[in-house]
Amino acid sequence: MPRTIRLQSDSAAHDRPWRVAVEQGFFADEGLAVEYNEDNPKGIDGRVEDFSERWKESQLRQGALEVYPVCEWGAIERVHALGKGRIIGLDSTVRTGAIMVRGDSRISSLAELRNVPVAVTLHAGTHYATIEALEAAGIPFADIKVVHANDRLAALLDSTTQASALMEPLVSRALAAGCRKLADLRWRGGIVASDDVDAETAAKITRALNRAVAWLRENDDRSRREVLRDLAPELRPAGMMPELVGVQDYRPTEFRQKVEWMVERGFLGEAPAYEDVVGK
């Protein structure tokens, strides 16, 4: 009997290699039976404002999962807070997005977003990536104002916020509505596995995902059609796609840099040890 792995998707676009590994039989070739579950099938309607409740739900959900990808910061936070599971590697894609303003906005640079609310999804990749981008533009953390919006594009278009951190297909929809891009966002995901996923199984998952990445590189047109399926066909060629890089080891130096950054900004109460969070 093949080993059954229950997987929870984090993003339909960024998790494409996981779906392809299921569809093309790459997991099956490794002797794994994968149950693939889409994250938040209700879309915007399924999002919540009360993140304490979302955290409780995620704790319950993780008890029924063997593997799930999540943003790098979230992977560290969850494994540390739950005291179980581990990060078995950095995910197979570099995730992409953009900080955008309306076309009639007087804001023309990231530095002008000092003390200006920017719509994000709190405690998700766009939240942390936006802070990193704004700090790189010279804005002190104390002067960065990120706010949660279930519909970040609507918040931008109806002037609820002056700027929004968006992912596809929202980036292309914003551009079609006349919005402007101030900066691209890029961040990595972490692959979190339960404690009963041993090193051999983790290696099988990695091999299957890297086969899927190679397959996707040879089938970019199909991938673009499927990832950007919610866009009009004429918008798909210019749409932002995740960068296919393959699963990579999470090195101690990279881990410590992220942990120190999180602790300094209050996203972690203490610095977890690499050996307690990362491993196969």
Protein Blocks (a to p, Z undefined) as FASTA:
>chain_A
ZZddddddfbfklmmmmmmmmmnommmmnopacddddehkllmmlpcfblmlmmmmmmmm
mmmpfbdcddfklmmmmmmmnopajdfbdcfbdcdddddddfkbcbfbfklmgoiacddd
ehiaklmmmmmmmmmnopafklpccdddfblmlmmmnomambdcdddfklmmmmmnopac
fbdcdddddddddfklcfklmmmmmmmmmmmmmmmmmmmmmmmmmmmmmpcfklmmmpcc
dddebjadddfklmmmmmmmmmmnopafbdcdfklmgcZZ
